[in-house]
Amino acid sequence: EAEVAQSPRYKITEKSQAVAFWCDPISGHATLYWYRQILGQGPELLVQFQDESVVDDSQLPKDRFSAERLKGVDSTLKIQPAELGDSAMYLCASSPQFGGGAPDTQYFGPGTRLTVL
Amino acid sequence: GNSVTQMEGPVTLSEEAFLTINCTYTATGYPSLFWYVQYPGEGLQLLLKATKADDKGSNKGFEATYRKETTSFHLEKGSVQVSDSAVYFCALLQGGSEKLVFGKGTKLTVNP
């Protein structure tokens, strides 16, 4: 069964350093999502891509976070500089289609757990 | 804005006990409602869903009914197993949107 891949699974970094997370969605999935899940809370959407275009980045802290999906396949989420409050699980999800696709078809990866010291 | 409120955990039960996890929502119109499950060290998996009032979603012995009059979508299972130990998230999707709004999650531990 196809799965969403994420790497690394765990990342420890120091405050003010740069970090990057990678996501490879299920093959053929046009829509890709990055969520942030703070310990003890539910995931919150950071950014949504349709192919290579950003559809929604209203909750992305753009002063330090950036995301790209250059060829409309895999995606990278970057934080520079990292702050203590960025410690969280970063989840990637993908779905087959946008705007008419069944909402239950968001498939989640295992996540990257970030710890900022 | 849209929001989801779940009962606070953690919930600890003995094997074969009855489970209820309460979920209520605030939204305009007619959202779709979901329960996701997150096992330790893993991503979220869709457990069940309902897309309109009075729909009942079910999977793996879990059930939830979309109650518009009480804006609720409570999760139930008649007999839990140790393997059901996980964190359960209630979520909604507003019509016309692709953005899931999650509750804070409820951690369930089932003891043998």
Interface residues (C-beta under 8 A of the other chain):
Chain A: V4 T31 G40 Q41 G42 P43 E44 L45 Q48 V55 D56 L91 A93 S95 F98 G99 G101 P103 D104 Q106 F108 G109 P110 G111
Chain B: V4 S32 F34 G41 E42 G43 L44 Q45 L46 K49 F89 A91 L93 E98 K99 L100 F102 G103 K104 G105
